[in-house]
């Protein structure tokens, strides 16, 4: 579902700006989740101060991850952004070690190694276009900070995940994000509202898929997985974005799919299965023996 994001952005980019592309689906998902999240909030007996943690997580995590990635890509190259994004699982692992006291084991190191080889094969085109020259320095720094923000959010949300339902985690994060993004949309892209009646079928499809899959279902499933697995294990699944993104782009946008990319995708899938099945069972067995 996350892989679908890039194709959806391509479908909407002719009529919708980058801020509106993030803001509108997020707003619609927030409105859809509102009655369910508020019911869970009241049922859990929580108070307003209990949701203030989401302000910190959104401000230091999701907001820079969204906005700095958008700005950074404008001042850099898409290939630079694609390669720098490979740092996300590694930085998430560092935050997980510092904040959650999670540790790398042999299985996790093997999985990371296989995944990195796979993603390199998937990204051969981006590597060829890679350019870290000084004129792209500001953009590259912004992209890197966006990745740090993303990693911080993934780890921080894991720390509080047990206190909230998946719907609450998505809803309260989005509430803060909508508040932060609204001024940017109104300042930079307010002309989009006048163009809504003239949106093409392609644009509506892209916006609808972003709302339903990227901003709603994918996040619910992500938080559900985060409650079951360590942050390090979940972080590695980000490499699957490249695996699924390639065939989706090939189908929807008629982009080419080469043998290297297919081979790389298979390696990424194998590494993810290792860390989510083998490592999960080993971790659960160790916990059972400890408690027993």
N, C-alpha and C positions, 0 to 999 in steps of 0.2 A: 504493500500500500504506500509506503514511503517512496518507493522507487517510482510510483506513478506521478509523484509531484513534479519531476522535471519535464515529463511529457505534457502534463497539464499546463505548466507555465508556458511552454511553447505554444500550446493551443490558444492561450489567452493573451499572449504578449502584444499582439497587434492592436488590441483595444483597451487593455488594462495595464496600469503601471505596477511596479514591484510592491509598493506599499499596500495598494488596494488588493492585490493578489493575496497577500498575507492576511490583511485586516478583514475583508468581507467574509471569506469562508470561516474564519475564526469567530467572527461575530455571530454568524448564523448557527454555528455549532454551539456557541455559548447559550443562545436563546433556546435551542432545542434541548440542551442539557439542564437548563435552569430548574424546571419543576422537579426533576429527579434528584438533582444535587441538593436543592433546598430541603426536600423531604428527608434525604439521608442526613443532612446537617442537623435538622431539628430532632430526628430520631436519635442521633448520637449524643444529644445534649451538649453540643459544642457552643462556644460563645464567639463573639466577633474577634476577640484577641487571638483566638486559635487559628484564624486564617491569615494573620499578619505575616506569617512565615512565607506565604506565597508571594508577598510583595518583594521580599529579598530574593527569592528564587527566580522570579520573573525579571526583576531589575538587573540582577547580576548574571543571570543565566540565559533565559529565553530571549529577552529583548536584544542583548548584544549578539546572540546567535543569529537572530533574524535580520536586524538592522545593519550590523557591521558586515555580515556576509553579503548583503545587498550592495552596500556602499563599496566594500572591498573589491567585489567582482567588477564594479564599474571602473575602478582605478587600476585593476590588474587584468589578468587573463583568465578565462574560464578554465584553461588547462592548469594554471597555477592553483586555482581554487580546488580543482578535483584532486590534485596531488596532495595539497596541504590537508585536505579532509581526511587523508589516510592517518593523520596523527590522532584523530578523535578517540579511537579505542585505547591508544597508548596513554593519552592524557587522562582519560576516564579511569584507567587502571591506577594512575598515580593518585588521583583524587580519592579513589576507593581505598587505596592503601593508607592515605593520610587521614581521611575522615571516617571511614568505616572499618579500618583495620583488616581489610581483606588482603589475602596474600596470593602471589603467583605460585603455582605448582608446576610440575613437569608437563602435565597434560595441557595446561593453559599456555605454557611457552610453545609447545609443539603446535597447538591450534593457531596461535598468533603467527608463528613462522609460516605455516601453510597458507594462512589467509593473506599475508603480505605478498607472498609469491603469486597467489591467485589474482590479487588486485592489481599488481604490477602488470600481469599479462592482460588484464582487462583494460588497463590504462596506457597501453603502449602508444596510442595516438596522442594522449595528453602529455606523456613524457617527451615525445619528439618535439612538441610545441612549447615545452617548459622554458620559461624565461624569468629568472630572478634578478634581472638587471635593476639598477638603482631607480629607474623611472617607474618601476612597479613596487617599490619598497613600501610606500604608504598603504597601497592596496593589499599587499601581502601581509602586512602587520595587522590590518583590520580583519582580514580573513582568519588569521591565526588567533586573534583575540575572540572572534566569533566562535571558533572551535573550542577554545578554553571555556567560554561561557556555556556552550552546549554540554561539555563534559562536567562542568560544575553543577549544572541543573540535573543531569542524569544521576549524579551521585547524591546531591542534596535531597532530591525527591525520594530516593531509596531510603534515606534516613528517617523520613516521616511517613513512609508508605503504609506502615501498619496501623497508623492512627486514622486513616481516611480510606474511603472506598475509591475504586478506580474513577468513578464518575465525579466524585468530589475533587480528586487530584487534577483532572482535566479542566473542570469547570472553574475552579478558583484561580488556576494558572491563567486561563483564557480571559477571565474578568480583568485581571491586572494588565494583561497584554493588550486587550482592546482599549483600555484607558490610556495606556502609553502610546499606542499607535494612532489613535484617533487624531491628535493634533498634526501628526506627520501627513496623514492622508488628506486632511482638510487644507493643509498649507501647500503641499506639493502636487496633489492629484485631485483636487476638488472638481475639476472638469469632467472626471470620469462619471460622476452621478448624472450629468446631462446626457451622457452617451449610453446609459443603461438600456433605454428602449431600442437602441439600434444594435445591440449585441447580436452577433451571429450565432448560429446553432453551435458552431465550434467553440466559441467563447463560453456559452452556457454549459456545454458539456464539461469543459475544463474546470469552470468554477464549481459545478455540481460535484464532480469527482473529488476536487480538493476539499469541499465541505464534508461530504459523506465519508470518504475513505481516509484522506490524509489527516484531517483535523478532528475526526470523530472516532471511527472504528479502530484505526491504527493506534491512536493514543490510548484508548481503553485497553486494547490487547497488550500494548507496551507496558502499561502500569501493572497489569495482571501478571505479566512475565517477571517484572521487576520485583514483585512480592515473593515470587517463587525462587528466583535465581539471584546470584551475586551480581553486583553492578559490573564487575569485570566480564562475566559471562554474557550479560545482556549487551555490553559495549561491543563485543566482537560481532554481534548480529548486524551492526551498522555496515559491515563489509558486504552483506547480502544486497545492499542497495545497488551496488554495481552489478551484481549477478542478475537481479531482476530488471534493473533499469535498462540494460542493453536490449533484451528481447522486446520489452514494452515499446521502446523507441523504434525498434525495427518494424514492429507491427503497426503502430499508430502513425509514425512519422516517416516510414519507408527508409529509415537509416540502415546502413549496411551492418552486418554482423559477421565478423571474421572468426577464423578457427582459434586464434590466440585468445580472443575474448571469451569464446565458449569454454576453452580449456581452463582459463583463469576462473571463470564462474563456477565450474565444477569443483575446483580446488577450494574456493571460498565456501561453497556449500558443504564440502567434506569437513572443513575446519570448524564450521558452525555446528554441525552435527556432533563432532567430537566433544566440543566444549559444553554443549547443551544437554547431551545424553550421557556420555561417559563421565565427564567431570561432575555433572549433577548427581549421578548415582554414587560416585566416590565420595563426594562431599556429604550427601545424605547418610551414607553408611558410616562415615567417620563421626557424624553428629550422633547417630544412633548408638554407636559403641561408647561414645563419651558419656552420654546420658544414662546408658544402661549400666 
